[in-house]
Amino acid sequence: MLGEMAGTPDERDVGVSRLRRTLGDLVGLTALSAAWSAASVNETGRILSEALLSTLGLDFVIVHFEEVEDERPEPFVLVGEGLAASPRKVLDQARVALGATFDRRASLQADFLGTNVSILAMPLGLESRLGTIVVGSTRPRFPEQTERLLLSVAANQALVKLQDISLQYEQRRLAQELDLRVARRTEELAEANAALRIEIGQRRQAEEALRASELSANSLIENIPGLVAVLTPDGRVERVNRQIMDYCGQSLEELRDWGTNGTVHPEDMPHVAQIFGGSIASGIPYDIEQRLRRFDGEYRWFANRGRPLRDEAGRIVAWHVLLSDIDDRRRAEQALATSERNLRVTIDSIPALAWSARADGTADFFNQHYLNYVGLSEEDVRDWQWTRVIHPDDLDTLARAWESFRAVGRGGVTEARVRRYDGEYRWFSFRTNPLLEDGKVVKWYGVNTEIEDRKRTEDELAARERKLREAHDHLSQAQRLSHTGSFTTHVNADRHVWSDELYRILEHNPEEPPTFRVFRDRIHGDDRPRFDASFRQSLDTQTNFDEVFRIITPRGNTKFLHAVAHFAREDGDGPIVIGSIQDITETKHVEEELRRSEYLLAASERISQTGSFIWDLVNDTVVFSEQMRRVCEIDGNLEVVRPDLRSLYHPDDLRLVDDKIARVSRGEQCPENEERLLMADGRIKYVSTAFRVVHHDDGRRECFGVAQDVTRRRIAEDALDKVRSELAHVTRVTSLGELAASIAHEVNQPLSGIITNANTCVRLLAMDPPDVEGAIRTARRTIRDGNRASEVLSRLRGLFRKQDYLPESLNLNDAAQEVINICRHDLQRRGITMQFELDPGLPPIKGDRVQLQQVILNLVLNAADALEGVEDRPRQIAIRTEYSNKCAVQLAVADTGIGLQREDLASIFDAFYTTKPNGMGIGLSVSRSIVERHGGTLQASSNADAGSTFAFSIPFPSAAAA
């Protein structure tokens, strides 16, 4: 509650008001004993229930008292207006949650007819021996700390009341038993006296009969169940029964000196002598309560009753004395008087102004503290005179509040200023509760608690509370974030105080008190001897404890813990250990993973011949891995300096290397590429490098890089390229051999044109006059056909020529048209029609024209072979180009032939795999190698209706650069 006073002034006022109410509630509950001083057990339960319900704003209260002697009250259930349930329903639900006898102390949540209710059970006495108080509220945060305090105070007050009832019951029982015994003995004495009178009458009739009955009288005295004595008229002991002698352990002669030998307690002797002497002198019967010494020296209280025996003349002839043991009764009376005195002292000692009033509101009691405070007597403040000490400005408010309490018959709280004995007015909280019988108010009880000092200290208390809460919250958050728990241990007493985080780390149930044995048993068996030795050494030498060990939690988790402890000075329970335990499981796992990663990195670097390095761009220092030193052939003991690295590179690559170093120095990223290293013996190594620049939050800049020795791969690739080029050349020659007729037709057409044009030119020139202009036009057509024949031969030479990979800028549409021109005659001969869907916006690509035209030619010829034997549908080959996904140029060759089987699709591009009866399985394998050499892909698929489609895509320069 106090934490809420840290906000705005209005919020602080609310917090102050709540604190006032809490302190007022505490005083009101403390004064409950005055309200039920004369109440029964059931009435006590009702008063307590109403006080708790109104004070704490609860939704229900159950007061369950166990059997108090012979009285076993039923549980008292009081339900607030906010809970729509009958008392019986609430009682049944509470028994379901807490047990039939509420014998379990708990704080839990339960469903009450669809309403979530927080329940708190408070025991009365050890193990709820005297009963239980069960309360419930629908407030989410119930119970708060202040509410627990108020409930604890109420439970203590109820416990004191039950103990008082038990004591009063015992006192009444002892008193009744004593009175019964006295009555029984008195009756017996009366019967004895009646018998004695009969005997006296008989003695009057005859002296002999009296003497004869004397023996009978002596026997009667001896058999009376009490201490009986017969005295002479002057008070001397004449005869006693055996019980007196046995009790006192004295003979008759010794008993005759009872006034001087200590038989009667010395403190009682003056009083006994006065009463006894006066009765002997006056002949008046006497009743004395005195202490009589027993044979073992213990004094016990006795009722001494003496009655005179008179003759017919009225003269006293003897005194008959009966001594009855009343020690138990006297002790009970003393205990009762002590209890009443203690109750009065308790009321007068309550640090509050306690009072009571009649049903009409007039005051009839004020404790001594109240009277001392106002400096008046009880007579001066009785009835309505107590208003004379109320501040005039507060009198009307207090009167209206008092009348409202009386009107509704319910207690309440108000505030007013009370005049102290020195005339100063100070603020007080007035709290009152009614005592009801049959629903009617029969008494009002109240306490006035001074709140003047509280108001003055509320700000300071709130500030301290806020600081403590902030410190605790910060510590808890810090421990949670760092996975660190704290503890304090009293070694000899085995008493421990753990933080919440330590309970979470050790997975220990907070409801179970921790012990050193439980903690030690959870330490891993392999680590326990080391832990014991270190702990014993620290304990013996009073040095700090610092150890890392493993534990096995109750859930079976293995955790690594780092414990640090300090042995403080000893107190009454022995040495105190203060320390912390940090869960370093994640750190250990990270370290283990780091070691594993380091090993794997070193192994992978060695196997893949890939070295790594770190370049500190701020301090300009370079750190090489072992494999990096092996790649660069640098001595392991030689320090690497960045400028020295330039001497390792091939002179032709220094410009590229310097450019990369400059970009890294500026914090820019670099693409992957290859450089050459020139070794001392003249060997050349090819290395593939990659870099990444990292900018740290503290301003540091580091470059992380890798370099792989790809010399063997580069040599193998060069050899593979050479073999691939030769194979491609063979494939082209073979394909062109198959197109000999088509090639001859292509060449024959321009040659025929040349001959025809030449003859025409001769005729035109032989005319008279010569047709010069016609001859010129004919000559031009001859030149055109000659150029055409030259282009055909050039293309054929290019396809037949054996050359290395020569990339150039080319248009895939033009390359495809040139290939079709070569094989058009052969396709027409086979009855195949061509369809073209060429994208006019196709961008140029970078590639080897001859090799790409070989791929197109191979795909077209394969499509033509697939159409052999097709008679039920048109024989068609479609060539399509498109700019796919804005990153690559694609060319597809589709046919309406026999198509591909599902099992062929997976192996169609493998070397020596063919679906044609006379095929070698080389063409498609070479074609895929050519396409992949250009950074592209070659794919095959079956058409939905008939035939198949082969398509390849080549990235254009801007896409490749990206």
Residue, then its C-alpha position, 0 to 999 in steps of 0.5 A: m500500500l505504501g508503495e502507491m504513495a510514490g506518485t502524484p499528490d492525489e495518489r499520495d493522499v490516497g496512500v495516506s488514507r489507506l495507511r490510516r485505515t490499515l492502522g485504524d483497522l489494526v487497533g480495532l481488531t486489537a480491541l476486539s477482546a473488550a467487545w467479547s469479554a462476556a460473550s459466548v463461543n458462538e457470540t465470539g465467532r459472530i463478532l469476529s466474522e462481522a468485524l473482519l467482513s466490515t474491516l477488510g471488505l471481504d466477500f465471506v468469512i468462516v469462523h470454525f471453532e473446535e470443541v471448547e470443553d463441552e461446547r462444540p459450536e457450528p462454523f459461523v459463516l457470513v457472506g458479503e453482498g458481493l458474492a451471490a451464494s448462500p452461507r451453506k454453499v460457501l461453507d461447502q465450497a470452502r470445505v472442498a478447497l481446504g478439507a472438511t475440518f479446515d486443517r490445512r493452512a493455505s492461500l489459494q484460488a477457487d471457483f465459487l459458483g463461477t466466481n474466482v475467489s482468493i481464499l486464505a486460511m488462518p489457524l488458531g493455535l498449534e496445528s489448528r487445535l482451537g479452530t480456523i478462520v477462513v476468509g475469501s475475496t474476489r479482489p485479484r491481489f488479495p490477500e495483500q501484506t497489510e491484510r495478512l497482518l490484520l487477519s493475523v491480529a484477529a486470529n491472535q485475539a480470537l485465540v486469546k478469547l478461546q483460551d480465556i473461555s477454557l480457563q473460565y470453564e475450568q474455574r467454574r468446573l473446579a468451583q462447582e466440584l468444590d461446592l459439591r464436595v463442601a455441600r456433601r461434607t456439610e450434609e454429612l456433618a449435619e447428619a452427624n450433628a443430628a445423630l449427636r443430638i439424638e445421642i444427647g437426648q438419649r443421654r438425658q434420659a439415661e446416663e448409662a445410655l450416654r456412656a454406652s453410646e460414647l464408644s459409638a460417638n468416638s467411632l462416628i468421629e473416626n469415620i467421618p470423611g473429613l478432619v473432625a475435632v472436639l474441643t472443650p468449652d474453653g477451646r482446648v483440643e479434647r479429641v480428634n479423629r484419625q484423619i487429622m492426625d494422619y494429615c498433620g502427622q502429629s499426635l493428640e498432644e502435639l495437636r493441642d499446641w496447634g497455636t504455637n507449633g506451626t500447624v496453622h500458617p504463621e500469616d494466618m495465625p493472627h486472624v485465626a486467633q482473633i476469630f477463634g478467641g472471640s467465638i470461644a468467648s462469645g459462644i458464637p459459631y465461627d467460619i474461618e479460612q486458613r492454611l493448615r500444614r500437612f505432614d510433608g510441610e505443605y500448607r493447604w487451605f481449609a474451611n474451619r467451621g466450629r459449632p458449640l454444643r450446649d446442654e439443656a441449660g444453654r451452657i456450652v459443653a463442647w465445640h465440634v470442629l469440621l475442617s474441609d480442604i478448600d485448597d483447589r477452590r482457593r487456587a481457582e478463585q485466585a486464578l480467576a481474580t488474577s485473570e480479571r486483574n490481568l484483563r483490566v491491566t490489559i485493557d488499561s495497557i492498550p496503547a489506545l483510548a478504549w471505551s464502551a457505550r450503552a445501546d443508546g450511545t451513552a458512554d459507560f466505560f473508559n480505560q485508564h489510558y483514556l482518562n490519563y490522556v484527557g486528564l479527567s475522571e471517569e465521572d467527568v466523561r460518562d454519558w455524553q460528557w466525553t464530547r467536552v474533550i472533542h475539538p469544536d470544529d470536529l464535534d458535528t462531524l463526529a456526532r453525525a458519524w456516531e449517529s449513522f453507526r447507531a442507525v444502521g447497527r454497524g461499526g465504523v471509523t471516523e476521525a476527530r481531534v481530542r484535547r490532551y490533558d495539557g490542552e493540545y488537540r491531537w488527531f485520533s482515529f475513532r473505531t467502534n463495533p457493536l455487540l449484538e444479541d438476537g440481531k440487536v445492539v446491546k453494547w458498543y465498544g471502541v478504541n481511539t488511536e492517535i494518528e498525529d505522529r503517523k501523519r507526520t511520519e507517513d512521508e518518511l515511511a513512504a519514501r523509505e518503503r519506496k527505496l526498499r521496494e526499488a532496491h529489492d526490485h532492482l536486485s531481483q531483476a539483476q539476479r534474474l538477468s544474471h542468473t545469480g541467486s544469493f543466500t545467507t546460511h547459519v552453519n551450525a543451526d542449518r538455517h538458510v535464507w535464499s533469494d527467489e532467483l536461487y530457488r528458481i536456479l536450484e528448482h527447489n520448492p519454496e514451500e519446503p525449508p532448504t537444508f544443507r543436506v538437501f543442497r549437498d545431495r544435489i551436487h553431482g557425485d563426481d564434483r561432491p568430494r571437491f566441493d566438500a574439501s573446498f568448503r571444509q578448507s574455507l570453513d576451517t581457515q575462514t577464507n572465501f569460498d569460490e568453486v564451480f560444480r554441477i548439480i542434478t535438480p529435482r526435475g533431472n536437469t544438470k546445471f553448472l553453478h559458480a558459488v562464491a561465499h564469504f564466512a562472516r563472524e560467528d554469532g550465537d548459532g556459529p559461523i554465518v556464510i553469505g554468498s551467491i550462486q550463479d547458473i553458468t550452464e549456458t556459459k559452459h555449453v557455449e564454451e564447450e560448443l566454442r571448443r568444438s567449433e574451434y576444433l571443427l573449424a581447424a579440421s575443416e580448414r585443414i581438409s578444405q585447405t581454407g585459411s582464415f584471418i582477422w584484420d583489426l582496421v583500427n590498430d592495423t594488425v592481422v591474425f592468421s590461422e594456422q591453415m592460413r599460414r600454411v596456404c601462404e607458406i609463412d613461418g608460424n613464429l613470424e609476425v604478420v604485418r599487413p604491408d608485407l602481404r603484398s609481396l606474396y601476390h602475383p605482380d599482375d594481381l597487385r592492382l586488384v589486391d590494392d583496390k580490395i585493401a582500400r575498400v576494406s579500409r573504408g569499411e566497404q564490403c568486397p565480392e568473392n574473387e580469385e588471386r594468384l600468390l607467387m611463391a619464393d620458388g616461382r610456383i603460382k598458387y590460386v586462392s579464392t578469397a572472401f571478406r566481410v567488414v564488421h562495425h562494432d558498437d564500441g567503434r572498432r572495425e574488423c575484417f573477417g576473411v577466408a582464403q582457399d587454396v584452389t590451385r588443384r581445382r584450377i588446374a583440373e578445371d583448365a584440363l576439363d575445359k580443354v577436354r570439354s572443348e575437344l568433345a564439343h568440337v567432335t560433337r559439332v563436326t559429327s552434327l554438321g556431317e549429318l547436315a551435309a545435304s543441307i549445307a550443300h543446299e545452302v552453299n549451292q543456292p548462292l553459287s547458282g545465283i552467281i552463275t545465273n547473274a553472270n550469264t545475264c550480265v554477259r547478255l546485257l553487255a552483248m546487246d547493242p547498245p549494251d544495257v549498262e544499267g541492267a548489267i550493273r544491277t546484275a553485277r550487284r546481285t552477283i556480289r550479294d550472292g557471293n557475300r551470302a556464300s561467303e557468310v555460309l562458309s564462314r559460319l561452317r568454318g566457325l562450327f568446324r574450327k577447334q578453339d577455346y572459350l571466347p566470350e563475346s556479346l551476342n543476341l540469342n535470337d540472331a544465333a538461333q536464326e543462323v543455326i536454323n538457316i544451316c539445317r532448314h533444308d534438312l528439316q524441310r526434307r523430313g517434313i518438319t515445319m518450324q515455328f518461331e516465337l522470338d522476343p524482340g526485346l531480348p537483351p544481349i548476353k555474354g557468351d561463346r557464339v559457336q558453343l551456344q549455337q552448338v547447343i541450339l543445333n543439338l537441341v533442334l536435331n534431337a527434336a527432329d529425331a524425336l519426330e521420326g515415325v510420327e504420322d498421326r499429328p503434324r511434325q512441328i518444332a517451335i523455338r521460343t526466346e524470352y526475357s525470364n524473371k528480368c535476370a536471364v535470357q531463355l531459349a526453348v526448343a519444343d517438339t510434337g514427337i514421342g516425348l520423354q518417359r518419367e525415368d528418362l528425365a532423371s538421367i537424360f543429361d548423363a554422359f553416354y545415356t541416350t533414348k535413340p537407337n543409334g545415339m551415343g549419349i554425348g550431345l546433351s551431356v556436352s550441351r549441359s556443360i556448355v550452358e553451365r560454363h556460361g552460368g546457366t541451366l539446361q532443363a527438359s520436360s514433357n509437354a502436356d499433349a505430345g512431345s517434349t521441351f528442352a530449354f536453357s537460360i543464360p544470365f545477362p551481364s547486369a544480372a550476373a554482376a548483381 
